[in-house]
Amino acid sequence: MAYPHIGIIGGGIAGATAALHFADLGLQVSIFEQGPSLVDGPPICHLHAGGNLYREISQQQCVQLLKESIETVKLYKYTMNVRPTVIAVPIQDKGQPEDLLPRLQVIKDAYQSLVEQDSSNQVLGDPQHYFKLYSQQELERLSKRDVPNPDSLTEQSLDEWMIPFAKSVDLNTLKFPVVLVQEYGLSVFRLSATVNLALGQLPNCQIYTQTQVIGVEAQDKQWTIHHTSYDANQSVHTPEQATTVDYLINASGYQTGVVDDWINAPRSRLVEFKAAYVTHWQEGSALWPEVIFHGERGTPQGMAQLTPYPDGYFQLHGMTEDITLFEDGVAHSTEESSQPKLPVHLVNKIIHGWSEEQQTIRTNKAIQHMAQFIPSFASATLGGKPLFGAQQIPGTDITLRAASVSFAGDNYARMEIVKASSALEAAKQIEEQMRECGFYDERQLTQQNIASQLTIEQVLDTACTLAEQRHYPLALAKVGGVQSK
């Protein structure tokens, strides 16, 4: 049986993970990416191992995100920033902290069960310590303790992780209890470094970066992908080339509908443009947990998210229309086209970047949004350009977070992930469909797992180079939190 040639359009986290998965199996893979390197898209920063950032999603989605996150960490072992996340409900919010507790217990039990099935699933610390609750009195006591030496912290030093929070947050703005949960960070730069290094070592994977796919057509039972490449300054395009593949994976991110339209495979979806902001806070030199202040999405009181990195850098989300969200930032597909149309000014941001004025205004609003809970954060300054991009959401539910893949016919799959941790599960579902359709016999293949052979030094070195090339602070590529024990 001849092995199929797989064509993947899009080299973001979805396409790159699929390329790594199938190339590891020994299949021939060609991946096409517009940018200069793989995984250079929306602001991935959180593992979502339990979905606790999103109180509006179902328990089923939370458990699915937990399972997918564990598999993701096992594939990309140097990408995690090991530090817990604090979930707090502000006094002004309609929700109650107690509402979070049944779900936390379900996720904790699911994690315990996964660890009992396979000890290698224990990537989020001891399941017994998956979460802990703190009263106002306990936090006031912790606020009087000294900030611990970073070298003394482990992922299980729960009270010690809470000390910077207890010292800096205005506790009178919160309802209690406050939750600490073992949801960790994810480094987009170390993720990118891992796939770029690993795929570069696989001779059966052809990587086409700085390549524009300009059309796809069906030919017999195959697909012909028409593409052209351009040099770094995009002034010279090569003549059009054609690559014929047996199976087509559409991993085009927010542009997935363009390929759907080319091959007449209609699909309903949303596209949302979002941004996060890079700040530097002189007082933030301690090892911080990530902090989530819940709020109603799209209102001035939208969720505030503080993501820590080394060297006093923090990434901010504010789920309001003048910070992370945009007034006209959600577009819908139509009966005429599967590709939602974002406004021109947002597409221009994706292609050309932001003006300094835009960066400064929105970053300062993000700082002010955080300072209502952490007053001393008002002294933070702009630390770099925003992390931004557009994400697709299949269907019509803007709150959907656990999504993976859909199929049209026997040899076309769309990767429709919303969270980075869903990419590997989507690739596995495509593998299963390919086997069911007789593309190959798994008994003839040997899994390699090239990524596991990389060293932390290799990944860090490449991640720092990528951060530099993309004009972001090196801190975003470095290891945050503690070394997992």
C-alpha positions in Angstrom: 0.0 0.0 0.0 1.4 3.4 -1.0 1.4 6.0 1.7 -0.7 9.1 1.1 0.8 12.5 0.5 -0.8 15.0 2.9 -1.1 18.7 2.1 -1.7 21.1 4.9 -2.6 24.7 4.2 -1.7 26.9 7.2 1.3 26.6 9.5 -0.2 27.9 12.8 -0.5 25.7 15.9 -3.2 23.5 14.2 -1.4 22.9 10.9 2.1 22.6 12.4 0.8 20.0 15.0 -0.8 18.0 12.3 2.3 18.1 10.2 4.4 16.9 13.1 1.9 14.2 13.9 1.8 12.7 10.4 5.4 13.3 9.6 6.3 11.4 12.8 4.2 8.5 11.5 6.5 8.5 8.4 3.9 9.9 5.9 4.8 12.4 3.3 3.7 15.9 4.3 3.7 19.3 2.6 2.8 22.3 4.7 2.2 25.8 3.3 2.5 28.9 5.5 2.4 32.6 4.5 4.7 33.8 7.3 8.4 33.3 7.6 8.1 30.6 10.3 5.6 28.2 11.8 3.2 29.0 14.7 3.2 32.8 14.4 -0.4 33.7 15.0 -2.9 34.7 17.7 -1.7 35.2 21.3 -1.4 31.7 22.8 -0.5 32.1 26.5 -2.5 29.6 28.6 -2.8 25.8 28.6 -6.5 25.7 29.6 -6.1 22.4 31.5 -9.6 22.6 32.8 -11.2 25.6 31.2 -11.5 27.6 34.4 -11.0 30.9 32.6 -14.4 30.4 31.1 -17.2 30.0 33.6 -19.8 30.1 30.7 -18.7 26.8 29.1 -20.0 23.4 29.9 -18.3 20.9 32.3 -18.0 18.6 29.3 -15.9 21.2 27.4 -13.8 21.7 30.6 -13.0 18.0 30.9 -12.2 17.8 27.2 -9.8 20.8 27.5 -8.1 19.0 30.5 -7.5 15.8 28.5 -6.3 17.7 25.4 -4.0 19.9 27.5 -2.3 16.8 29.1 -1.7 15.3 25.6 -0.4 18.6 24.3 2.1 18.9 27.2 3.4 15.4 26.6 4.0 16.2 23.0 5.5 19.7 23.6 7.3 19.1 26.8 9.3 22.3 27.0 6.4 24.7 26.3 4.7 24.9 29.7 5.2 27.7 32.2 4.6 26.0 35.5 2.7 28.3 37.8 -0.8 28.1 39.1 -3.7 30.4 38.2 -5.8 32.4 40.6 -9.5 32.8 39.9 -11.2 35.7 41.6 -14.8 37.1 41.4 -15.1 40.9 41.9 -17.7 42.4 44.2 -19.3 44.2 41.2 -19.8 40.9 39.3 -23.1 39.0 39.3 -21.5 35.6 39.7 -20.6 33.9 43.0 -17.3 32.1 43.8 -19.3 29.1 45.0 -20.7 28.6 41.5 -17.2 27.5 40.4 -16.8 24.8 43.0 -18.9 21.9 41.6 -17.0 22.2 38.3 -13.6 22.3 39.9 -14.4 19.1 41.7 -15.5 17.4 38.5 -12.2 18.5 36.8 -10.1 17.4 39.8 -11.8 14.0 39.8 -11.3 13.7 36.0 -7.6 14.5 36.4 -7.2 12.0 39.3 -8.8 9.3 37.1 -6.5 10.1 34.2 -3.4 9.9 36.4 -4.7 6.5 37.8 -5.0 5.2 34.3 -1.5 6.4 33.3 1.0 8.0 35.6 2.5 9.9 32.7 -0.7 12.0 32.7 0.5 13.7 35.9 1.7 16.9 34.3 -0.3 19.4 36.5 1.2 18.3 39.9 -0.6 16.1 42.4 -4.3 15.7 41.6 -5.1 16.1 45.3 -3.7 19.7 45.0 -5.5 20.6 41.8 -7.2 23.5 43.5 -7.4 25.2 46.9 -9.7 27.9 48.3 -8.7 31.0 50.2 -10.8 33.2 52.5 -10.2 36.9 53.0 -8.7 36.2 56.4 -6.2 33.6 55.0 -5.1 36.0 52.3 -4.7 38.9 54.8 -2.4 36.5 56.9 -0.4 35.6 53.8 0.0 39.3 52.9 2.1 39.7 56.0 4.6 37.0 54.9 7.8 37.7 52.9 7.7 37.0 49.2 9.4 33.6 48.9 12.8 33.0 47.1 11.9 31.8 43.6 14.3 28.9 44.0 12.3 27.5 46.9 9.0 27.4 45.0 7.6 24.2 43.4 4.2 23.8 41.7 2.9 22.5 45.0 3.9 25.5 47.2 0.3 26.7 47.0 0.3 29.3 49.9 3.7 30.7 48.7 2.3 31.3 45.2 -0.5 33.4 46.8 1.7 35.8 48.7 2.4 38.3 45.8 -1.4 38.2 45.1 -2.3 38.8 48.7 0.2 41.6 49.1 -0.8 43.5 45.9 -4.5 42.9 45.3 -7.1 45.2 46.9 -8.9 42.4 48.7 -11.9 44.7 49.3 -12.7 44.5 45.6 -13.3 40.7 45.7 -15.9 38.1 46.8 -14.6 35.1 48.7 -13.3 32.4 48.6 -10.6 33.0 45.9 -9.5 29.9 44.0 -6.0 28.8 43.2 -6.0 26.1 40.5 -3.2 24.2 38.7 -3.8 25.7 35.2 -0.5 26.6 33.7 0.9 28.9 31.1 2.0 28.0 27.5 4.8 29.7 25.6 3.9 30.4 22.0 7.6 31.0 21.3 8.8 27.7 22.7 5.9 25.9 20.9 6.9 27.5 17.7 10.6 26.6 18.3 9.6 23.0 19.0 7.7 22.5 15.7 10.2 24.4 13.6 13.1 22.3 15.0 11.3 19.0 14.9 9.8 19.3 11.4 13.2 20.5 10.1 14.6 17.2 11.1 12.0 15.1 9.2 13.0 14.6 5.5 9.5 13.5 4.7 8.1 16.9 5.6 8.4 19.7 3.0 7.9 23.1 4.7 6.9 26.0 2.4 7.1 29.2 4.4 6.5 32.6 2.9 4.2 30.9 0.5 0.8 32.0 -0.6 -1.7 29.3 -1.6 -3.7 30.9 -4.4 -6.1 28.1 -5.3 -7.1 24.4 -4.8 -8.8 22.1 -7.2 -10.0 18.5 -7.2 -8.3 16.2 -9.7 -9.6 12.6 -9.8 -9.3 11.6 -6.1 -6.5 14.0 -5.4 -6.1 17.7 -4.8 -3.8 20.1 -6.6 -2.6 23.0 -4.5 -1.5 26.1 -6.5 1.0 28.3 -4.7 3.6 31.0 -5.1 6.4 32.0 -2.8 7.9 35.5 -2.2 11.1 36.8 -0.8 11.4 38.5 2.7 10.4 41.9 1.5 7.5 40.5 -0.6 8.5 42.4 -3.7 9.3 39.3 -5.9 7.0 36.4 -6.3 8.1 33.1 -7.9 6.1 31.7 -10.8 3.1 29.7 -9.8 3.8 26.1 -8.7 1.5 23.2 -8.2 1.7 20.4 -5.6 -0.6 17.4 -5.9 -1.7 15.6 -2.7 -3.9 12.7 -1.7 -5.4 14.3 1.4 -6.0 17.9 2.1 -6.0 19.5 5.6 -7.3 23.0 5.8 -5.6 24.6 8.8 -5.9 28.2 7.5 -7.1 29.6 10.8 -9.4 32.6 10.4 -9.1 32.2 6.6 -10.3 28.6 6.6 -13.5 29.7 4.7 -11.4 30.8 1.7 -10.4 27.2 1.0 -13.9 26.0 1.7 -15.1 28.4 -1.0 -12.5 27.2 -3.5 -13.6 23.6 -3.2 -17.3 24.3 -2.7 -17.5 22.8 0.8 -19.8 25.2 2.7 -19.4 25.7 6.5 -20.9 28.0 9.0 -18.4 29.8 11.3 -17.5 33.0 13.1 -14.2 34.8 13.1 -13.1 37.0 16.0 -10.3 39.5 16.1 -8.7 39.8 19.6 -5.5 41.3 21.1 -3.4 40.9 24.3 -1.0 43.5 25.5 2.6 43.3 26.6 3.5 45.3 29.7 6.4 45.8 32.0 5.9 46.2 35.8 8.9 47.2 37.8 7.3 45.9 41.1 6.4 42.6 39.5 9.8 40.9 39.9 8.3 38.1 42.3 7.1 34.8 40.8 3.4 35.5 40.2 0.6 33.1 39.5 -1.6 33.9 36.6 -4.6 35.9 37.8 -8.1 36.0 36.4 -10.7 38.5 37.7 -14.0 37.3 36.2 -16.3 39.7 34.5 -19.1 39.8 31.9 -17.6 39.6 28.4 -18.0 42.7 26.3 -19.0 45.0 29.1 -16.7 47.6 30.7 -16.4 45.1 33.6 -15.2 42.3 31.3 -12.7 39.7 32.6 -9.2 40.9 33.4 -6.3 38.5 32.9 -2.8 38.9 34.1 -0.3 36.5 32.6 3.2 36.6 34.2 6.6 36.1 32.4 10.1 36.5 33.7 11.9 39.8 34.2 8.7 41.8 35.2 6.8 41.3 32.0 3.1 40.7 32.0 0.6 40.0 29.2 -2.8 41.5 29.8 -6.3 40.6 28.4 -9.3 42.8 29.2 -12.5 41.3 27.8 -14.0 44.8 26.9 -14.5 46.3 23.5 -11.7 48.9 24.0 -9.0 46.4 25.2 -9.0 42.7 24.0 -12.3 42.8 22.0 -13.2 45.1 19.2 -16.6 46.8 18.5 -16.7 45.2 15.0 -14.4 42.3 15.7 -16.8 39.4 15.1 -17.7 38.4 11.6 -20.1 35.7 10.4 -20.1 33.5 7.3 -22.9 33.9 4.9 -24.9 31.7 2.5 -22.8 33.0 -0.3 -19.4 32.4 1.4 -17.9 30.3 4.2 -15.3 33.0 4.8 -16.4 35.7 7.3 -15.3 39.2 6.3 -13.6 41.2 9.0 -13.5 45.0 8.5 -10.6 46.3 6.4 -9.0 48.1 9.3 -8.7 44.9 11.4 -7.4 42.9 8.4 -4.8 45.7 7.9 -3.7 45.2 11.6 -3.1 41.5 10.9 -1.1 42.2 7.7 0.7 45.4 8.6 0.7 45.7 12.4 -0.4 48.6 14.6 0.5 52.2 14.8 2.4 53.3 17.9 -0.6 55.4 19.0 -3.0 52.4 18.8 -0.6 50.2 20.8 -0.2 52.9 23.5 -3.9 53.7 23.9 -5.1 50.1 24.2 -2.1 49.0 26.3 -2.8 51.8 28.8 -6.5 50.9 28.9 -5.4 47.3 29.8 -3.1 48.6 32.5 -6.0 50.8 34.0 -8.4 47.8 33.8 -6.0 45.7 35.9 -5.2 48.5 38.3 -8.8 48.5 39.6 -7.9 45.3 41.3 -4.1 45.7 41.7 -3.6 49.4 42.4 0.2 49.4 42.1 -0.1 48.0 38.6 -1.0 51.5 37.5 2.8 52.1 37.3 3.2 49.4 34.6 4.4 50.6 31.2 4.1 49.4 27.6 6.5 46.4 27.3 6.2 45.6 23.6 3.8 45.4 20.7 0.5 43.6 21.2 0.0 39.9 20.5 -3.0 39.8 18.2 -4.8 37.8 15.5 -8.2 36.5 14.4 -9.5 33.1 15.5 -12.3 31.0 13.9 -15.1 29.5 15.9 -17.1 26.8 14.1 -20.9 27.3 14.2 -22.5 30.3 15.8 -21.7 30.0 19.5 -19.1 32.7 20.4 -18.4 31.1 23.8 -17.3 27.7 22.2 -13.8 26.8 23.4 -13.4 23.0 22.9 -13.5 22.4 19.1 -11.4 20.3 16.8 -12.2 19.1 13.3 -14.8 18.6 10.6 -14.8 16.7 7.4 -16.2 17.0 3.9 -15.8 13.8 1.8 -13.1 11.2 2.3 -10.0 13.3 1.8 -10.7 16.8 3.1 -10.5 17.9 6.8 -10.9 21.3 8.3 -9.0 21.9 11.6 -11.3 24.3 13.5 -9.6 24.6 16.9 -10.3 27.5 19.2 -7.6 26.7 21.8 -4.0 25.5 21.1 -4.4 22.5 23.3 -7.1 21.0 20.9 -4.6 20.8 17.9 -3.3 17.3 18.7 -6.7 15.8 19.3 -7.8 17.3 15.9 -4.8 15.6 14.2 -5.7 12.3 15.8 -9.3 12.5 14.6 -8.0 13.1 11.1 -5.7 10.1 11.4 -8.6 7.9 12.5 -10.8 9.1 9.5 -7.9 8.4 7.1 -7.5 4.9 8.4 -11.3 4.3 8.2 -11.2 5.5 4.6 -8.3 3.1 3.7 -5.5 5.6 3.2 -3.0 3.5 5.0 -2.6 0.6 7.4 -1.4 1.8 10.8 0.4 -1.5 11.3 2.9 -0.5 8.7 3.9 2.7 10.4 6.2 3.5 13.3 5.7 6.5 15.5 8.9 8.5 16.0 8.1 11.5 18.2 11.0 13.6 17.1 10.0 16.5 19.4 10.8 14.4 22.5 14.4 14.2 21.3 15.0 17.9 21.5 16.7 19.5 24.5 15.5 22.4 26.5 18.6 24.3 25.4 17.8 23.9 21.7 14.2 24.9 22.2 15.1 28.0 24.4 17.7 29.2 22.0 15.4 28.9 19.0 12.5 30.5 20.9 14.6 33.5 21.9 15.7 33.9 18.2 12.0 33.8 17.1 11.0 36.4 19.8 13.8 38.6 18.5 12.8 38.1 14.8 9.1 38.9 15.7 10.2 42.0 17.8 8.9 40.8 21.1 10.7 40.9 24.5 12.9 37.8 25.1 11.1 37.3 28.4 8.1 35.9 26.5 10.3 33.1 25.2 12.0 32.3 28.5 10.8 29.7 31.0 8.3 31.2 33.5 7.3 29.8 36.8 9.3 26.8 38.2 10.8 23.7 36.8 8.2 20.9 37.1 9.2 18.3 39.6 
